């Protein structure tokens, strides 16, 4: 059974396994460096993930980082982990959508872009007309022309 995220160790066991005193564990919790699970009765329960985090805290303290700095570092590492997870999920969704899109027979975006590039090279559009692709591109960046003082 995977215990990595499940709180199974009491504070005395976690202190022994991590080499960190119980009072320090309470301080780290107070400073929000670690958030152990709690039983219905309020007893702290530390997981293997918590012990890994405590090891990281110990490394940062040994490197001379203060508790406030450790909090910021851990927050950034947590955010980075979350972003990596989000990227993986988006890549998976992209693969599924691309696969589903191919099944519809609709052209892929790169094929449409390639076709538009080709159309611009062999443009038979009469002078004064604007190709549809240009209108789409321009609609994203259209700014109203400045009025000329002489035309008023």
Chimera marker file (.cmm) of the C-alpha trace (Angstrom):
<marker_set name="trace">
<marker id="1" x="0.000" y="0.000" z="0.000" r="1" g="1" b="0" radius="0.5"/>
<marker id="2" x="1.317" y="3.488" z="-0.879" r="1" g="1" b="0" radius="0.5"/>
<marker id="3" x="1.878" y="5.581" z="2.254" r="1" g="1" b="0" radius="0.5"/>
<marker id="4" x="3.553" y="8.544" z="0.544" r="1" g="1" b="0" radius="0.5"/>
<marker id="5" x="0.626" y="10.939" z="1.013" r="1" g="1" b="0" radius="0.5"/>
<marker id="6" x="-1.161" y="9.256" z="3.899" r="1" g="1" b="0" radius="0.5"/>
<marker id="7" x="-0.367" y="10.379" z="7.433" r="1" g="1" b="0" radius="0.5"/>
<marker id="8" x="0.708" y="7.327" z="9.405" r="1" g="1" b="0" radius="0.5"/>
<marker id="9" x="3.434" y="8.533" z="11.781" r="1" g="1" b="0" radius="0.5"/>
<marker id="10" x="2.818" y="10.291" z="15.083" r="1" g="1" b="0" radius="0.5"/>
<marker id="11" x="4.924" y="13.305" z="16.007" r="1" g="1" b="0" radius="0.5"/>
<marker id="12" x="7.398" y="11.309" z="18.116" r="1" g="1" b="0" radius="0.5"/>
<marker id="13" x="7.986" y="8.782" z="15.315" r="1" g="1" b="0" radius="0.5"/>
<marker id="14" x="8.292" y="11.577" z="12.714" r="1" g="1" b="0" radius="0.5"/>
<marker id="15" x="10.777" y="13.370" z="14.976" r="1" g="1" b="0" radius="0.5"/>
<marker id="16" x="12.833" y="10.194" z="15.298" r="1" g="1" b="0" radius="0.5"/>
<marker id="17" x="12.744" y="9.415" z="11.575" r="1" g="1" b="0" radius="0.5"/>
<marker id="18" x="13.583" y="12.968" z="10.511" r="1" g="1" b="0" radius="0.5"/>
<marker id="19" x="16.085" y="13.803" z="13.244" r="1" g="1" b="0" radius="0.5"/>
<marker id="20" x="14.102" y="16.955" z="14.014" r="1" g="1" b="0" radius="0.5"/>
<marker id="21" x="12.805" y="17.671" z="17.505" r="1" g="1" b="0" radius="0.5"/>
<marker id="22" x="9.086" y="17.651" z="18.238" r="1" g="1" b="0" radius="0.5"/>
<marker id="23" x="9.116" y="21.354" z="19.147" r="1" g="1" b="0" radius="0.5"/>
<marker id="24" x="10.741" y="22.161" z="15.800" r="1" g="1" b="0" radius="0.5"/>
<marker id="25" x="8.068" y="20.128" z="14.016" r="1" g="1" b="0" radius="0.5"/>
<marker id="26" x="5.392" y="22.163" z="15.797" r="1" g="1" b="0" radius="0.5"/>
<marker id="27" x="7.215" y="25.387" z="14.865" r="1" g="1" b="0" radius="0.5"/>
<marker id="28" x="7.439" y="24.333" z="11.204" r="1" g="1" b="0" radius="0.5"/>
<marker id="29" x="3.723" y="23.639" z="11.239" r="1" g="1" b="0" radius="0.5"/>
<marker id="30" x="3.037" y="27.011" z="12.878" r="1" g="1" b="0" radius="0.5"/>
<marker id="31" x="5.141" y="28.694" z="10.167" r="1" g="1" b="0" radius="0.5"/>
<marker id="32" x="3.245" y="26.682" z="7.533" r="1" g="1" b="0" radius="0.5"/>
<marker id="33" x="6.330" y="24.889" z="6.251" r="1" g="1" b="0" radius="0.5"/>
<marker id="34" x="4.577" y="21.575" z="6.773" r="1" g="1" b="0" radius="0.5"/>
<marker id="35" x="0.954" y="20.589" z="7.227" r="1" g="1" b="0" radius="0.5"/>
<marker id="36" x="0.592" y="17.125" z="8.700" r="1" g="1" b="0" radius="0.5"/>
<marker id="37" x="-2.760" y="15.391" z="8.528" r="1" g="1" b="0" radius="0.5"/>
<marker id="38" x="-4.850" y="15.273" z="11.682" r="1" g="1" b="0" radius="0.5"/>
<marker id="39" x="-6.920" y="12.495" z="13.154" r="1" g="1" b="0" radius="0.5"/>
<marker id="40" x="-10.510" y="13.134" z="14.234" r="1" g="1" b="0" radius="0.5"/>
<marker id="41" x="-9.109" y="13.732" z="17.730" r="1" g="1" b="0" radius="0.5"/>
<marker id="42" x="-6.574" y="16.303" z="16.441" r="1" g="1" b="0" radius="0.5"/>
<marker id="43" x="-3.422" y="14.177" z="16.648" r="1" g="1" b="0" radius="0.5"/>
<marker id="44" x="-0.808" y="15.015" z="14.014" r="1" g="1" b="0" radius="0.5"/>
<marker id="45" x="-0.072" y="12.282" z="11.487" r="1" g="1" b="0" radius="0.5"/>
<marker id="46" x="2.987" y="12.643" z="9.259" r="1" g="1" b="0" radius="0.5"/>
<marker id="47" x="3.257" y="10.956" z="5.861" r="1" g="1" b="0" radius="0.5"/>
<marker id="48" x="6.287" y="9.842" z="3.876" r="1" g="1" b="0" radius="0.5"/>
<marker id="49" x="5.795" y="12.997" z="1.763" r="1" g="1" b="0" radius="0.5"/>
<marker id="50" x="5.951" y="15.068" z="4.972" r="1" g="1" b="0" radius="0.5"/>
<marker id="51" x="9.204" y="13.342" z="5.933" r="1" g="1" b="0" radius="0.5"/>
<marker id="52" x="10.645" y="14.132" z="2.490" r="1" g="1" b="0" radius="0.5"/>
<marker id="53" x="9.622" y="17.769" z="2.955" r="1" g="1" b="0" radius="0.5"/>
<marker id="54" x="11.253" y="17.802" z="6.409" r="1" g="1" b="0" radius="0.5"/>
<marker id="55" x="14.451" y="16.485" z="4.834" r="1" g="1" b="0" radius="0.5"/>
<marker id="56" x="14.334" y="19.390" z="2.340" r="1" g="1" b="0" radius="0.5"/>
<marker id="57" x="13.795" y="21.856" z="5.215" r="1" g="1" b="0" radius="0.5"/>
<marker id="58" x="16.845" y="20.397" z="6.987" r="1" g="1" b="0" radius="0.5"/>
<marker id="59" x="18.949" y="20.768" z="3.818" r="1" g="1" b="0" radius="0.5"/>
<marker id="60" x="17.900" y="24.394" z="3.383" r="1" g="1" b="0" radius="0.5"/>
<marker id="61" x="18.618" y="25.206" z="7.043" r="1" g="1" b="0" radius="0.5"/>
<marker id="62" x="22.075" y="23.623" z="6.671" r="1" g="1" b="0" radius="0.5"/>
<marker id="63" x="22.650" y="25.817" z="3.600" r="1" g="1" b="0" radius="0.5"/>
<marker id="64" x="21.986" y="28.891" z="5.745" r="1" g="1" b="0" radius="0.5"/>
<marker id="65" x="18.470" y="29.733" z="4.562" r="1" g="1" b="0" radius="0.5"/>
<marker id="66" x="16.234" y="31.207" z="7.269" r="1" g="1" b="0" radius="0.5"/>
<marker id="67" x="12.729" y="29.905" z="8.003" r="1" g="1" b="0" radius="0.5"/>
<marker id="68" x="11.008" y="32.697" z="6.033" r="1" g="1" b="0" radius="0.5"/>
<marker id="69" x="13.214" y="31.964" z="3.024" r="1" g="1" b="0" radius="0.5"/>
<marker id="70" x="12.517" y="28.255" z="3.331" r="1" g="1" b="0" radius="0.5"/>
<marker id="71" x="8.799" y="29.010" z="3.245" r="1" g="1" b="0" radius="0.5"/>
<marker id="72" x="9.195" y="30.949" z="0.008" r="1" g="1" b="0" radius="0.5"/>
<marker id="73" x="11.393" y="28.274" z="-1.560" r="1" g="1" b="0" radius="0.5"/>
<marker id="74" x="8.971" y="25.494" z="-0.638" r="1" g="1" b="0" radius="0.5"/>
<marker id="75" x="6.010" y="27.511" z="-1.950" r="1" g="1" b="0" radius="0.5"/>
<marker id="76" x="7.800" y="28.053" z="-5.269" r="1" g="1" b="0" radius="0.5"/>
<marker id="77" x="8.748" y="24.382" z="-5.490" r="1" g="1" b="0" radius="0.5"/>
<marker id="78" x="5.145" y="23.388" z="-4.769" r="1" g="1" b="0" radius="0.5"/>
<marker id="79" x="3.916" y="25.805" z="-7.440" r="1" g="1" b="0" radius="0.5"/>
<marker id="80" x="6.468" y="24.476" z="-9.917" r="1" g="1" b="0" radius="0.5"/>
<marker id="81" x="5.345" y="20.913" z="-9.203" r="1" g="1" b="0" radius="0.5"/>
<marker id="82" x="1.725" y="21.953" z="-9.777" r="1" g="1" b="0" radius="0.5"/>
<marker id="83" x="2.626" y="23.699" z="-13.040" r="1" g="1" b="0" radius="0.5"/>
<marker id="84" x="4.516" y="20.611" z="-14.247" r="1" g="1" b="0" radius="0.5"/>
<marker id="85" x="1.440" y="18.535" z="-13.467" r="1" g="1" b="0" radius="0.5"/>
<marker id="86" x="-0.755" y="21.032" z="-15.335" r="1" g="1" b="0" radius="0.5"/>
<marker id="87" x="1.584" y="20.911" z="-18.346" r="1" g="1" b="0" radius="0.5"/>
<marker id="88" x="1.434" y="17.105" z="-18.391" r="1" g="1" b="0" radius="0.5"/>
<marker id="89" x="-2.362" y="17.189" z="-18.234" r="1" g="1" b="0" radius="0.5"/>
<marker id="90" x="-2.519" y="19.757" z="-21.049" r="1" g="1" b="0" radius="0.5"/>
<marker id="91" x="-0.147" y="17.710" z="-23.202" r="1" g="1" b="0" radius="0.5"/>
<marker id="92" x="-2.317" y="14.633" z="-22.672" r="1" g="1" b="0" radius="0.5"/>
<marker id="93" x="-5.444" y="16.605" z="-23.537" r="1" g="1" b="0" radius="0.5"/>
<marker id="94" x="-3.711" y="17.986" z="-26.631" r="1" g="1" b="0" radius="0.5"/>
<marker id="95" x="-2.821" y="14.475" z="-27.791" r="1" g="1" b="0" radius="0.5"/>
<marker id="96" x="-6.432" y="13.331" z="-27.288" r="1" g="1" b="0" radius="0.5"/>
<marker id="97" x="-7.846" y="16.385" z="-29.080" r="1" g="1" b="0" radius="0.5"/>
<marker id="98" x="-5.374" y="16.077" z="-31.951" r="1" g="1" b="0" radius="0.5"/>
<marker id="99" x="-6.271" y="12.422" z="-32.327" r="1" g="1" b="0" radius="0.5"/>
<marker id="100" x="-9.996" y="13.200" z="-32.266" r="1" g="1" b="0" radius="0.5"/>
<marker id="101" x="-9.493" y="16.080" z="-34.705" r="1" g="1" b="0" radius="0.5"/>
<marker id="102" x="-7.668" y="13.816" z="-37.148" r="1" g="1" b="0" radius="0.5"/>
<marker id="103" x="-10.625" y="11.464" z="-37.020" r="1" g="1" b="0" radius="0.5"/>
<marker id="104" x="-12.966" y="14.220" z="-38.257" r="1" g="1" b="0" radius="0.5"/>
<marker id="105" x="-11.066" y="14.780" z="-41.488" r="1" g="1" b="0" radius="0.5"/>
<marker id="106" x="-10.816" y="18.508" z="-40.754" r="1" g="1" b="0" radius="0.5"/>
<marker id="107" x="-7.481" y="20.099" z="-41.653" r="1" g="1" b="0" radius="0.5"/>
<marker id="108" x="-4.942" y="20.529" z="-38.878" r="1" g="1" b="0" radius="0.5"/>
<marker id="109" x="-3.894" y="24.040" z="-37.889" r="1" g="1" b="0" radius="0.5"/>
<marker id="110" x="-0.467" y="23.644" z="-39.505" r="1" g="1" b="0" radius="0.5"/>
<marker id="111" x="-2.141" y="22.574" z="-42.765" r="1" g="1" b="0" radius="0.5"/>
<marker id="112" x="-4.415" y="25.642" z="-42.666" r="1" g="1" b="0" radius="0.5"/>
<marker id="113" x="-1.429" y="27.891" z="-41.956" r="1" g="1" b="0" radius="0.5"/>
<marker id="114" x="0.507" y="26.249" z="-44.807" r="1" g="1" b="0" radius="0.5"/>
<marker id="115" x="-2.455" y="26.743" z="-47.147" r="1" g="1" b="0" radius="0.5"/>
<marker id="116" x="-2.755" y="30.403" z="-46.125" r="1" g="1" b="0" radius="0.5"/>
<marker id="117" x="0.962" y="30.964" z="-46.724" r="1" g="1" b="0" radius="0.5"/>
<marker id="118" x="0.610" y="29.360" z="-50.147" r="1" g="1" b="0" radius="0.5"/>
<marker id="119" x="-2.469" y="31.482" z="-50.953" r="1" g="1" b="0" radius="0.5"/>
<marker id="120" x="-0.548" y="34.648" z="-50.130" r="1" g="1" b="0" radius="0.5"/>
<marker id="121" x="2.187" y="33.662" z="-52.580" r="1" g="1" b="0" radius="0.5"/>
<marker id="122" x="-0.221" y="32.850" z="-55.425" r="1" g="1" b="0" radius="0.5"/>
<marker id="123" x="-2.707" y="35.572" z="-54.638" r="1" g="1" b="0" radius="0.5"/>
<marker id="124" x="-5.151" y="36.221" z="-57.472" r="1" g="1" b="0" radius="0.5"/>
<marker id="125" x="-7.100" y="38.713" z="-55.381" r="1" g="1" b="0" radius="0.5"/>
<marker id="126" x="-8.099" y="41.764" z="-57.423" r="1" g="1" b="0" radius="0.5"/>
<marker id="127" x="-6.457" y="45.044" z="-56.379" r="1" g="1" b="0" radius="0.5"/>
<marker id="128" x="-8.319" y="46.689" z="-53.507" r="1" g="1" b="0" radius="0.5"/>
<marker id="129" x="-9.732" y="43.390" z="-52.213" r="1" g="1" b="0" radius="0.5"/>
<marker id="130" x="-8.275" y="41.919" z="-49.054" r="1" g="1" b="0" radius="0.5"/>
<marker id="131" x="-7.866" y="38.143" z="-48.777" r="1" g="1" b="0" radius="0.5"/>
<marker id="132" x="-9.967" y="36.597" z="-46.011" r="1" g="1" b="0" radius="0.5"/>
<marker id="133" x="-6.886" y="35.336" z="-44.152" r="1" g="1" b="0" radius="0.5"/>
<marker id="134" x="-5.555" y="38.901" z="-43.994" r="1" g="1" b="0" radius="0.5"/>
<marker id="135" x="-8.857" y="40.110" z="-42.559" r="1" g="1" b="0" radius="0.5"/>
<marker id="136" x="-8.671" y="37.483" z="-39.839" r="1" g="1" b="0" radius="0.5"/>
<marker id="137" x="-5.094" y="38.440" z="-38.967" r="1" g="1" b="0" radius="0.5"/>
<marker id="138" x="-5.943" y="42.135" z="-39.024" r="1" g="1" b="0" radius="0.5"/>
<marker id="139" x="-8.992" y="41.680" z="-36.822" r="1" g="1" b="0" radius="0.5"/>
<marker id="140" x="-6.685" y="40.753" z="-33.984" r="1" g="1" b="0" radius="0.5"/>
<marker id="141" x="-4.654" y="43.944" z="-34.201" r="1" g="1" b="0" radius="0.5"/>
<marker id="142" x="-6.982" y="46.510" z="-35.707" r="1" g="1" b="0" radius="0.5"/>
<marker id="143" x="-6.524" y="50.006" z="-34.367" r="1" g="1" b="0" radius="0.5"/>
<marker id="144" x="-8.733" y="52.811" z="-35.607" r="1" g="1" b="0" radius="0.5"/>
<marker id="145" x="-6.924" y="55.224" z="-37.939" r="1" g="1" b="0" radius="0.5"/>
<marker id="146" x="-6.169" y="58.639" z="-36.508" r="1" g="1" b="0" radius="0.5"/>
<marker id="147" x="-8.414" y="61.304" z="-37.987" r="1" g="1" b="0" radius="0.5"/>
<marker id="148" x="-6.618" y="63.809" z="-40.125" r="1" g="1" b="0" radius="0.5"/>
<marker id="149" x="-7.206" y="67.410" z="-39.003" r="1" g="1" b="0" radius="0.5"/>
<marker id="150" x="-7.578" y="68.474" z="-42.666" r="1" g="1" b="0" radius="0.5"/>
<marker id="151" x="-10.524" y="66.118" z="-43.253" r="1" g="1" b="0" radius="0.5"/>
<marker id="152" x="-12.682" y="67.813" z="-40.595" r="1" g="1" b="0" radius="0.5"/>
<link id1="1" id2="2" r="1" g="1" b="0" radius="0.2"/>
<link id1="2" id2="3" r="1" g="1" b="0" radius="0.2"/>
<link id1="3" id2="4" r="1" g="1" b="0" radius="0.2"/>
<link id1="4" id2="5" r="1" g="1" b="0" radius="0.2"/>
<link id1="5" id2="6" r="1" g="1" b="0" radius="0.2"/>
<link id1="6" id2="7" r="1" g="1" b="0" radius="0.2"/>
<link id1="7" id2="8" r="1" g="1" b="0" radius="0.2"/>
<link id1="8" id2="9" r="1" g="1" b="0" radius="0.2"/>
<link id1="9" id2="10" r="1" g="1" b="0" radius="0.2"/>
<link id1="10" id2="11" r="1" g="1" b="0" radius="0.2"/>
<link id1="11" id2="12" r="1" g="1" b="0" radius="0.2"/>
<link id1="12" id2="13" r="1" g="1" b="0" radius="0.2"/>
<link id1="13" id2="14" r="1" g="1" b="0" radius="0.2"/>
<link id1="14" id2="15" r="1" g="1" b="0" radius="0.2"/>
<link id1="15" id2="16" r="1" g="1" b="0" radius="0.2"/>
<link id1="16" id2="17" r="1" g="1" b="0" radius="0.2"/>
<link id1="17" id2="18" r="1" g="1" b="0" radius="0.2"/>
<link id1="18" id2="19" r="1" g="1" b="0" radius="0.2"/>
<link id1="19" id2="20" r="1" g="1" b="0" radius="0.2"/>
<link id1="20" id2="21" r="1" g="1" b="0" radius="0.2"/>
<link id1="21" id2="22" r="1" g="1" b="0" radius="0.2"/>
<link id1="22" id2="23" r="1" g="1" b="0" radius="0.2"/>
<link id1="23" id2="24" r="1" g="1" b="0" radius="0.2"/>
<link id1="24" id2="25" r="1" g="1" b="0" radius="0.2"/>
<link id1="25" id2="26" r="1" g="1" b="0" radius="0.2"/>
<link id1="26" id2="27" r="1" g="1" b="0" radius="0.2"/>
<link id1="27" id2="28" r="1" g="1" b="0" radius="0.2"/>
<link id1="28" id2="29" r="1" g="1" b="0" radius="0.2"/>
<link id1="29" id2="30" r="1" g="1" b="0" radius="0.2"/>
<link id1="30" id2="31" r="1" g="1" b="0" radius="0.2"/>
<link id1="31" id2="32" r="1" g="1" b="0" radius="0.2"/>
<link id1="32" id2="33" r="1" g="1" b="0" radius="0.2"/>
<link id1="33" id2="34" r="1" g="1" b="0" radius="0.2"/>
<link id1="34" id2="35" r="1" g="1" b="0" radius="0.2"/>
<link id1="35" id2="36" r="1" g="1" b="0" radius="0.2"/>
<link id1="36" id2="37" r="1" g="1" b="0" radius="0.2"/>
<link id1="37" id2="38" r="1" g="1" b="0" radius="0.2"/>
<link id1="38" id2="39" r="1" g="1" b="0" radius="0.2"/>
<link id1="39" id2="40" r="1" g="1" b="0" radius="0.2"/>
<link id1="40" id2="41" r="1" g="1" b="0" radius="0.2"/>
<link id1="41" id2="42" r="1" g="1" b="0" radius="0.2"/>
<link id1="42" id2="43" r="1" g="1" b="0" radius="0.2"/>
<link id1="43" id2="44" r="1" g="1" b="0" radius="0.2"/>
<link id1="44" id2="45" r="1" g="1" b="0" radius="0.2"/>
<link id1="45" id2="46" r="1" g="1" b="0" radius="0.2"/>
<link id1="46" id2="47" r="1" g="1" b="0" radius="0.2"/>
<link id1="47" id2="48" r="1" g="1" b="0" radius="0.2"/>
<link id1="48" id2="49" r="1" g="1" b="0" radius="0.2"/>
<link id1="49" id2="50" r="1" g="1" b="0" radius="0.2"/>
<link id1="50" id2="51" r="1" g="1" b="0" radius="0.2"/>
<link id1="51" id2="52" r="1" g="1" b="0" radius="0.2"/>
<link id1="52" id2="53" r="1" g="1" b="0" radius="0.2"/>
<link id1="53" id2="54" r="1" g="1" b="0" radius="0.2"/>
<link id1="54" id2="55" r="1" g="1" b="0" radius="0.2"/>
<link id1="55" id2="56" r="1" g="1" b="0" radius="0.2"/>
<link id1="56" id2="57" r="1" g="1" b="0" radius="0.2"/>
<link id1="57" id2="58" r="1" g="1" b="0" radius="0.2"/>
<link id1="58" id2="59" r="1" g="1" b="0" radius="0.2"/>
<link id1="59" id2="60" r="1" g="1" b="0" radius="0.2"/>
<link id1="60" id2="61" r="1" g="1" b="0" radius="0.2"/>
<link id1="61" id2="62" r="1" g="1" b="0" radius="0.2"/>
<link id1="62" id2="63" r="1" g="1" b="0" radius="0.2"/>
<link id1="63" id2="64" r="1" g="1" b="0" radius="0.2"/>
<link id1="64" id2="65" r="1" g="1" b="0" radius="0.2"/>
<link id1="65" id2="66" r="1" g="1" b="0" radius="0.2"/>
<link id1="66" id2="67" r="1" g="1" b="0" radius="0.2"/>
<link id1="67" id2="68" r="1" g="1" b="0" radius="0.2"/>
<link id1="68" id2="69" r="1" g="1" b="0" radius="0.2"/>
<link id1="69" id2="70" r="1" g="1" b="0" radius="0.2"/>
<link id1="70" id2="71" r="1" g="1" b="0" radius="0.2"/>
<link id1="71" id2="72" r="1" g="1" b="0" radius="0.2"/>
<link id1="72" id2="73" r="1" g="1" b="0" radius="0.2"/>
<link id1="73" id2="74" r="1" g="1" b="0" radius="0.2"/>
<link id1="74" id2="75" r="1" g="1" b="0" radius="0.2"/>
<link id1="75" id2="76" r="1" g="1" b="0" radius="0.2"/>
<link id1="76" id2="77" r="1" g="1" b="0" radius="0.2"/>
<link id1="77" id2="78" r="1" g="1" b="0" radius="0.2"/>
<link id1="78" id2="79" r="1" g="1" b="0" radius="0.2"/>
<link id1="79" id2="80" r="1" g="1" b="0" radius="0.2"/>
<link id1="80" id2="81" r="1" g="1" b="0" radius="0.2"/>
<link id1="81" id2="82" r="1" g="1" b="0" radius="0.2"/>
<link id1="82" id2="83" r="1" g="1" b="0" radius="0.2"/>
<link id1="83" id2="84" r="1" g="1" b="0" radius="0.2"/>
<link id1="84" id2="85" r="1" g="1" b="0" radius="0.2"/>
<link id1="85" id2="86" r="1" g="1" b="0" radius="0.2"/>
<link id1="86" id2="87" r="1" g="1" b="0" radius="0.2"/>
<link id1="87" id2="88" r="1" g="1" b="0" radius="0.2"/>
<link id1="88" id2="89" r="1" g="1" b="0" radius="0.2"/>
<link id1="89" id2="90" r="1" g="1" b="0" radius="0.2"/>
<link id1="90" id2="91" r="1" g="1" b="0" radius="0.2"/>
<link id1="91" id2="92" r="1" g="1" b="0" radius="0.2"/>
<link id1="92" id2="93" r="1" g="1" b="0" radius="0.2"/>
<link id1="93" id2="94" r="1" g="1" b="0" radius="0.2"/>
<link id1="94" id2="95" r="1" g="1" b="0" radius="0.2"/>
<link id1="95" id2="96" r="1" g="1" b="0" radius="0.2"/>
<link id1="96" id2="97" r="1" g="1" b="0" radius="0.2"/>
<link id1="97" id2="98" r="1" g="1" b="0" radius="0.2"/>
<link id1="98" id2="99" r="1" g="1" b="0" radius="0.2"/>
<link id1="99" id2="100" r="1" g="1" b="0" radius="0.2"/>
<link id1="100" id2="101" r="1" g="1" b="0" radius="0.2"/>
<link id1="101" id2="102" r="1" g="1" b="0" radius="0.2"/>
<link id1="102" id2="103" r="1" g="1" b="0" radius="0.2"/>
<link id1="103" id2="104" r="1" g="1" b="0" radius="0.2"/>
<link id1="104" id2="105" r="1" g="1" b="0" radius="0.2"/>
<link id1="105" id2="106" r="1" g="1" b="0" radius="0.2"/>
<link id1="106" id2="107" r="1" g="1" b="0" radius="0.2"/>
<link id1="107" id2="108" r="1" g="1" b="0" radius="0.2"/>
<link id1="108" id2="109" r="1" g="1" b="0" radius="0.2"/>
<link id1="109" id2="110" r="1" g="1" b="0" radius="0.2"/>
<link id1="110" id2="111" r="1" g="1" b="0" radius="0.2"/>
<link id1="111" id2="112" r="1" g="1" b="0" radius="0.2"/>
<link id1="112" id2="113" r="1" g="1" b="0" radius="0.2"/>
<link id1="113" id2="114" r="1" g="1" b="0" radius="0.2"/>
<link id1="114" id2="115" r="1" g="1" b="0" radius="0.2"/>
<link id1="115" id2="116" r="1" g="1" b="0" radius="0.2"/>
<link id1="116" id2="117" r="1" g="1" b="0" radius="0.2"/>
<link id1="117" id2="118" r="1" g="1" b="0" radius="0.2"/>
<link id1="118" id2="119" r="1" g="1" b="0" radius="0.2"/>
<link id1="119" id2="120" r="1" g="1" b="0" radius="0.2"/>
<link id1="120" id2="121" r="1" g="1" b="0" radius="0.2"/>
<link id1="121" id2="122" r="1" g="1" b="0" radius="0.2"/>
<link id1="122" id2="123" r="1" g="1" b="0" radius="0.2"/>
<link id1="123" id2="124" r="1" g="1" b="0" radius="0.2"/>
<link id1="124" id2="125" r="1" g="1" b="0" radius="0.2"/>
<link id1="125" id2="126" r="1" g="1" b="0" radius="0.2"/>
<link id1="126" id2="127" r="1" g="1" b="0" radius="0.2"/>
<link id1="127" id2="128" r="1" g="1" b="0" radius="0.2"/>
<link id1="128" id2="129" r="1" g="1" b="0" radius="0.2"/>
<link id1="129" id2="130" r="1" g="1" b="0" radius="0.2"/>
<link id1="130" id2="131" r="1" g="1" b="0" radius="0.2"/>
<link id1="131" id2="132" r="1" g="1" b="0" radius="0.2"/>
<link id1="132" id2="133" r="1" g="1" b="0" radius="0.2"/>
<link id1="133" id2="134" r="1" g="1" b="0" radius="0.2"/>
<link id1="134" id2="135" r="1" g="1" b="0" radius="0.2"/>
<link id1="135" id2="136" r="1" g="1" b="0" radius="0.2"/>
<link id1="136" id2="137" r="1" g="1" b="0" radius="0.2"/>
<link id1="137" id2="138" r="1" g="1" b="0" radius="0.2"/>
<link id1="138" id2="139" r="1" g="1" b="0" radius="0.2"/>
<link id1="139" id2="140" r="1" g="1" b="0" radius="0.2"/>
<link id1="140" id2="141" r="1" g="1" b="0" radius="0.2"/>
<link id1="141" id2="142" r="1" g="1" b="0" radius="0.2"/>
<link id1="142" id2="143" r="1" g="1" b="0" radius="0.2"/>
<link id1="143" id2="144" r="1" g="1" b="0" radius="0.2"/>
<link id1="144" id2="145" r="1" g="1" b="0" radius="0.2"/>
<link id1="145" id2="146" r="1" g="1" b="0" radius="0.2"/>
<link id1="146" id2="147" r="1" g="1" b="0" radius="0.2"/>
<link id1="147" id2="148" r="1" g="1" b="0" radius="0.2"/>
<link id1="148" id2="149" r="1" g="1" b="0" radius="0.2"/>
<link id1="149" id2="150" r="1" g="1" b="0" radius="0.2"/>
<link id1="150" id2="151" r="1" g="1" b="0" radius="0.2"/>
<link id1="151" id2="152" r="1" g="1" b="0" radius="0.2"/>
</marker_set>
